[in-house]
Amino acid sequence: MESFHALSTLFDHAQCQFSVYDLGRRVCLLDDAEFRAVEANQQPYPYPLRHHAHMAVAFWPKGGAPWVWFLKMPLDERGLLSHTAMGDFLQYVSAAMGENLSATPNKAQREKLANNPYTFTPTDDKMAMFHASLTYSLGRPASQYYEQAQHYLNGELGWDNWQGVGLQGLADICVRMHEQNNATRVRKAIANMPTTPQYALLGCLEHCTLSDKLAATLRTLFSDLCESQEVDLFFVSALLRAHAGAPKAQRDQLIRAVLAKRALHHQEIFVAIAGRCWDGLTDDAVLDAFLIAIADQHDPALFQQIYADLVMMPDLRGALLSRLHGNTSPALTQAMARLQSAVKQPHHDH
C-alpha cells in the first residue's frame, strides 16, 4: 500500500467519500476544506480538547454503508495536528486493511485496527448525536427510538414514563428539529419533564443550533431556577451548556447574568462556559469577568486547568496570551494578585 500521511489523501485514493465530525466539545461537522487545511498544518484544529483532536471519521464507497473511526489525535502547543501520530495511525490502517478500504473489514481486521493508541470511545450523548447527525446527513431514516421519543415529548405517555425513551430517539429529534414540528415538541415538553430525561434532552441540545423561541424557553427555566431558595448548580450548568448553540445575543446575555451572580460561581459553571460556550468569551469584558470570577475561587489548579484549555482555542489564544504577558485590566490584575497571595507556597506545573 502506498504510504499516506493524511486521511483525506487515503480516502481520495480509495475513492471513498468521507465526513469528519468534531466530538471533543460539541458534535459538529468539520467543513471539508477546513479539515484538509488542518491536515496540511495550514491552520490549527478548531476545537481542541485537552491538547487533542477528538474526531469521528465516517467514510463510505459510493453507494456503500459508512464505516466509522473515532480518533483522538495529539496536537502541538499551537494546536496543529501531529503528522507523526497521523502517519502512525495510517500504518495501522495499512496493516489491518491493506489496499481495500471499500470492503467491509472482517473480524480479525476490525480487531487489528481497534488495537491502536489513537482510537477512543465517545460519551453516550455524543455518540447518539453523532449517529443522528450522520444518518440525517446521508438521508437515512432516524432510529427505531424516534417515534417513541416523539410520543413522549407530546406528553402522550405521561411525563414519568420516560424509561422506555431511548437517548438515541431524543438525539434524532434534536437533529431533525426543523421537521414534523419537533422544535415545538421540545419547547413545550422541556419544563414538564422529570430531571433524568430533562438532563438527557439538554445534553443533546448542547450540540444543536437553537431557535430564538427555544433559547427563550431555556432562559425562562434559568430565571425560575435562580429565584428558588436552593439553586441547583448542576442544572444551571446543563442549561448553560445547552445555550452553546443559542443565538449569540441570548447566549452572551446568559453568560453575563451567570457571572454577575456570585452564588453561581462554581467549578461546574466555569467548566460549562469554557467547554461549550467559549464563543461567548471573545468579548474582552466578558473574558475578564470570567477570569476574575475563577481567580476569586482561590484555586490555582482550577485556574490553570481552564486557562490551559482555553488558550488552545484559536479564537481566544491571542487575547489570553496578551493577558499572560501583563496586558490586563486593573480588576484582573488585582484578582490575579489575590489568587497568588491565597497560595501560601506557589507551585508551578511544568
C-alpha positions as CSV (number, residue, x, y, z in Angstrom):
1,M,0.0,0.0,0.0
2,E,1.2,3.5,-0.8
3,S,2.4,5.5,2.2
4,F,-0.2,8.1,3.1
5,H,0.3,11.0,5.5
6,A,-3.3,12.3,5.5
7,L,-6.7,10.7,5.9
8,S,-8.1,12.8,3.1
9,T,-5.4,11.6,0.7
10,L,-6.1,8.0,1.7
11,F,-9.9,8.4,1.1
12,D,-9.3,10.2,-2.2
13,H,-7.1,7.4,-3.3
14,A,-9.6,4.7,-2.3
15,Q,-12.4,6.7,-4.0
16,C,-14.3,6.9,-0.7
17,Q,-16.5,9.8,0.3
18,F,-15.9,10.9,3.9
19,S,-17.2,13.2,6.6
20,V,-15.3,14.3,9.7
21,Y,-17.1,15.4,12.9
22,D,-15.6,17.0,16.0
23,L,-16.6,15.1,19.1
24,G,-14.4,16.9,21.6
25,R,-16.5,19.9,22.5
26,R,-19.8,20.0,20.5
27,V,-20.7,17.4,17.9
28,C,-20.3,19.3,14.7
29,L,-19.4,18.6,11.1
30,L,-16.0,19.9,10.1
31,D,-16.0,21.6,6.7
32,D,-14.1,19.5,4.1
33,A,-11.8,22.4,3.1
34,E,-11.1,23.2,6.8
35,F,-10.3,19.6,7.6
36,R,-7.8,19.4,4.7
37,A,-6.2,22.6,5.8
38,V,-5.9,21.2,9.3
39,E,-4.3,18.0,7.9
40,A,-1.8,20.1,5.9
41,N,-1.0,22.1,9.1
42,Q,-2.1,25.3,7.4
43,Q,-4.4,26.1,10.4
44,P,-4.8,24.8,14.0
45,Y,-7.5,22.2,14.8
46,P,-10.6,24.4,15.5
47,Y,-12.0,22.6,18.6
48,P,-9.1,21.2,20.7
49,L,-9.9,19.4,24.0
50,R,-7.1,18.6,26.4
51,H,-4.4,19.0,23.7
52,H,-6.1,16.5,21.4
53,A,-8.5,16.5,18.4
54,H,-11.4,14.1,19.1
55,M,-12.9,13.2,15.7
56,A,-15.4,10.8,14.3
57,V,-14.3,9.9,10.7
58,A,-17.0,8.3,8.6
59,F,-16.2,7.0,5.1
60,W,-18.0,5.0,2.6
61,P,-17.6,3.9,-1.0
62,K,-20.2,5.2,-3.5
63,G,-23.5,3.6,-2.5
64,G,-21.9,1.7,0.4
65,A,-22.6,1.8,4.1
66,P,-20.5,4.2,6.2
67,W,-17.7,2.8,8.3
68,V,-16.6,5.0,11.3
69,W,-13.3,5.6,13.2
70,F,-13.3,7.5,16.4
71,L,-9.9,9.1,16.6
72,K,-8.0,11.0,19.3
73,M,-5.0,12.8,17.8
74,P,-2.4,14.8,19.7
75,L,-1.9,18.5,18.9
76,D,1.2,20.6,19.5
77,E,1.2,23.7,21.7
78,R,0.0,25.8,18.7
79,G,-3.0,23.4,18.2
80,L,-1.5,21.8,15.0
81,L,-2.1,18.2,14.2
82,S,0.8,15.8,14.9
83,H,1.9,14.4,11.5
84,T,3.8,11.7,13.3
85,A,0.7,10.4,15.1
86,M,-1.4,10.6,11.9
87,G,1.3,8.7,9.9
88,D,1.5,6.2,12.7
89,F,-2.3,5.6,12.7
90,L,-2.3,5.2,8.9
91,Q,0.3,2.5,9.3
92,Y,-2.2,0.6,11.5
93,V,-4.8,1.1,8.8
94,S,-2.5,-0.2,6.1
95,A,-1.5,-3.2,8.2
96,A,-5.1,-4.1,9.1
97,M,-6.9,-3.4,5.8
98,G,-4.4,-3.4,3.1
99,E,-5.3,-1.6,-0.2
100,N,-9.1,-2.1,0.0
101,L,-11.0,0.4,2.1
102,S,-14.2,-0.3,0.3
103,A,-14.6,-3.9,1.5
104,T,-16.2,-4.4,4.9
105,P,-13.4,-5.4,7.2
106,N,-13.7,-8.9,8.7
107,K,-13.5,-9.6,12.5
108,A,-9.7,-10.1,12.5
109,Q,-9.1,-6.8,10.6
110,R,-11.5,-4.9,12.9
111,E,-9.7,-6.2,16.0
112,K,-6.3,-5.3,14.5
113,L,-7.5,-1.8,13.6
114,A,-9.2,-1.3,17.0
115,N,-6.0,-2.2,18.8
116,N,-4.2,1.1,18.3
117,P,-3.5,4.0,20.6
118,Y,-5.4,6.6,18.6
119,T,-9.0,5.4,19.0
120,F,-11.3,6.4,21.8
121,T,-14.9,5.8,22.9
122,P,-17.2,8.9,22.9
123,T,-19.6,9.5,25.7
124,D,-23.2,8.2,25.2
125,D,-24.7,11.6,24.4
126,K,-22.0,12.5,21.8
127,M,-22.3,9.0,20.3
128,A,-26.1,9.4,20.0
129,M,-25.8,12.9,18.5
130,F,-23.1,11.8,16.0
131,H,-25.2,8.9,14.8
132,A,-28.3,11.1,14.5
133,S,-26.3,13.7,12.5
134,L,-24.6,11.2,10.2
135,T,-27.8,9.3,9.3
136,Y,-29.6,12.6,8.7
137,S,-26.8,14.0,6.5
138,L,-26.8,10.7,4.5
139,G,-30.6,11.0,4.0
140,R,-31.3,7.8,6.0
141,P,-34.2,7.3,8.3
142,A,-34.0,8.0,12.1
143,S,-33.5,5.2,14.6
144,Q,-36.2,2.9,15.8
145,Y,-36.5,5.1,19.0
146,Y,-37.5,8.2,17.2
147,E,-41.3,7.8,17.2
148,Q,-41.4,6.7,20.9
149,A,-39.5,9.9,21.8
150,Q,-42.0,12.0,19.8
151,H,-44.9,10.4,21.6
152,Y,-43.2,11.1,25.0
153,L,-42.5,14.7,24.2
154,N,-46.1,15.1,23.1
155,G,-47.0,14.2,26.7
156,E,-48.9,11.2,25.4
157,L,-47.1,8.6,27.6
158,G,-47.2,10.6,30.9
159,W,-44.1,12.5,31.9
160,D,-43.0,9.9,34.4
161,N,-43.0,7.1,31.8
162,W,-39.6,8.0,30.3
163,Q,-37.7,4.8,31.0
164,G,-38.6,3.4,27.5
165,V,-37.5,6.6,25.7
166,G,-34.0,6.0,24.2
167,L,-31.3,8.7,24.2
168,Q,-30.9,8.0,20.5
169,G,-34.6,8.9,20.0
170,L,-34.1,12.3,21.7
171,A,-30.9,12.9,19.6
172,D,-32.8,12.1,16.4
173,I,-35.5,14.7,17.4
174,C,-32.8,17.3,18.1
175,V,-31.1,16.8,14.8
176,R,-34.4,16.8,13.0
177,M,-35.6,19.9,14.8
178,H,-37.0,21.5,11.6
179,E,-39.1,18.6,10.7
180,Q,-42.5,17.3,11.9
181,N,-43.0,20.1,14.4
182,N,-40.1,18.7,16.6
183,A,-38.9,22.2,17.7
184,T,-42.4,22.9,19.2
185,R,-42.5,19.5,20.8
186,V,-39.1,20.1,22.6
187,R,-40.1,23.6,23.7
188,K,-43.4,22.6,25.2
189,A,-42.1,19.4,26.9
190,I,-38.9,20.5,28.5
191,A,-40.3,22.3,31.5
192,N,-42.7,19.3,32.3
193,M,-40.1,16.6,32.2
194,P,-38.6,14.9,35.3
195,T,-34.9,15.6,35.9
196,T,-33.4,12.5,34.3
197,P,-34.9,12.8,30.8
198,Q,-34.6,16.6,31.1
199,Y,-30.8,16.3,31.5
200,A,-30.7,13.9,28.6
201,L,-32.5,16.3,26.4
202,L,-30.4,19.3,27.5
203,G,-27.3,17.2,26.8
204,C,-28.5,16.7,23.2
205,L,-29.3,20.4,22.8
206,E,-25.7,21.3,23.6
207,H,-24.8,20.2,20.0
208,C,-27.7,21.9,18.2
209,T,-28.4,25.4,16.8
210,L,-31.3,26.8,18.9
211,S,-34.1,29.0,17.6
212,D,-34.9,32.2,19.4
213,K,-38.0,30.7,20.9
214,L,-36.3,27.6,22.3
215,A,-33.4,29.7,23.7
216,A,-36.1,31.9,25.4
217,T,-37.7,28.8,26.9
218,L,-34.4,27.8,28.4
219,R,-33.8,31.3,29.6
220,T,-37.2,31.2,31.5
221,L,-36.1,27.9,33.1
222,F,-32.9,29.5,34.2
223,S,-34.7,32.6,35.6
224,D,-37.1,30.4,37.6
225,L,-34.3,28.3,38.9
226,C,-32.3,31.4,40.1
227,E,-35.4,32.6,42.1
228,S,-35.7,29.3,44.0
229,Q,-34.1,29.0,47.5
230,E,-31.7,26.3,46.7
231,V,-30.1,26.8,43.3
232,D,-29.2,23.5,41.6
233,L,-25.8,24.3,40.2
234,F,-25.7,21.2,38.1
235,F,-29.0,22.1,36.4
236,V,-27.7,25.7,35.8
237,S,-24.6,24.1,34.3
238,A,-26.8,21.9,32.0
239,L,-28.8,24.9,30.9
240,L,-25.7,26.9,30.2
241,R,-24.2,24.1,28.1
242,A,-27.5,23.8,26.2
243,H,-27.1,27.6,25.3
244,A,-23.9,26.7,23.2
245,G,-25.9,26.9,20.0
246,A,-28.3,29.7,21.1
247,P,-28.3,33.0,19.1
248,K,-25.2,34.9,20.1
249,A,-27.0,37.8,21.9
250,Q,-29.0,35.4,24.0
251,R,-26.1,33.2,24.9
252,D,-23.8,36.2,25.8
253,Q,-26.6,37.7,27.9
254,L,-26.9,34.5,29.9
255,I,-23.1,34.2,30.4
256,R,-23.1,37.8,31.8
257,A,-26.1,37.1,34.0
258,V,-24.3,34.0,35.5
259,L,-21.0,35.8,36.0
260,A,-22.8,38.7,37.7
261,K,-24.4,36.3,40.3
262,R,-21.7,35.2,42.9
263,A,-23.9,32.4,44.1
264,L,-23.4,30.7,40.7
265,H,-19.6,31.0,40.8
266,H,-18.7,27.3,40.9
267,Q,-16.3,24.9,39.1
268,E,-19.2,23.2,37.3
269,I,-20.4,26.5,35.9
270,F,-16.9,27.7,34.8
271,V,-16.2,24.4,33.1
272,A,-19.6,24.6,31.3
273,I,-18.8,28.0,29.9
274,A,-15.2,27.1,28.9
275,G,-16.2,23.7,27.4
276,R,-19.4,24.7,25.5
277,C,-19.8,28.5,25.4
278,W,-16.3,29.6,24.7
279,D,-17.5,31.7,21.8
280,G,-19.1,34.0,24.3
281,L,-15.7,34.8,25.8
282,T,-14.4,36.5,22.6
283,D,-15.7,39.8,24.1
284,D,-12.9,41.3,26.2
285,A,-15.1,42.5,29.1
286,V,-16.8,39.0,29.4
287,L,-13.4,37.3,29.2
288,D,-12.1,39.5,32.0
289,A,-15.2,38.9,34.1
290,F,-14.8,35.2,33.6
291,L,-11.1,35.1,34.5
292,I,-11.7,37.3,37.6
293,A,-14.5,35.0,38.8
294,I,-12.3,32.0,38.5
295,A,-9.3,33.7,40.1
296,D,-11.5,34.6,43.1
297,Q,-12.1,30.9,43.8
298,H,-8.6,30.9,45.1
299,D,-8.0,27.6,43.4
300,P,-4.8,27.9,41.3
301,A,-5.2,24.3,39.8
302,L,-8.7,25.2,38.5
303,F,-7.5,28.5,37.1
304,Q,-4.5,26.7,35.4
305,Q,-6.7,24.0,34.0
306,I,-9.3,26.3,32.4
307,Y,-6.6,28.8,31.2
308,A,-4.6,25.9,29.6
309,D,-7.8,24.6,27.9
310,L,-8.9,28.0,26.5
311,V,-5.5,29.2,25.3
312,M,-5.6,26.3,22.8
313,M,-8.8,27.7,21.2
314,P,-7.8,29.6,18.0
315,D,-10.3,32.4,18.7
316,L,-9.2,33.1,22.2
317,R,-5.4,32.4,22.0
318,G,-4.3,35.9,21.2
319,A,-6.4,37.5,24.0
320,L,-5.3,35.0,26.6
321,L,-1.6,35.2,25.7
322,S,-1.7,39.0,25.9
323,R,-3.1,38.8,29.4
324,L,-0.4,36.4,30.4
325,H,2.1,38.9,29.3
326,G,0.7,41.7,31.5
327,N,-1.8,43.3,29.2
328,T,-4.6,43.1,31.8
329,S,-7.3,45.3,33.2
330,P,-6.7,46.6,36.8
331,A,-9.5,44.4,38.1
332,L,-8.0,41.3,36.6
333,T,-4.5,42.3,37.8
334,Q,-5.9,42.6,41.4
335,A,-7.7,39.3,41.1
336,M,-4.5,37.5,40.0
337,A,-2.7,39.1,42.9
338,R,-5.3,37.8,45.3
339,L,-5.1,34.4,43.7
340,Q,-1.3,34.3,44.2
341,S,-1.4,35.6,47.8
342,A,-4.0,32.9,48.6
343,V,-1.5,30.3,47.7
344,K,0.9,30.0,50.7
345,Q,3.5,28.2,48.7
346,P,3.3,28.9,45.0
347,H,4.0,25.9,42.8
348,H,4.2,25.8,39.0
349,D,3.1,23.0,36.7
350,H,5.7,22.1,34.2
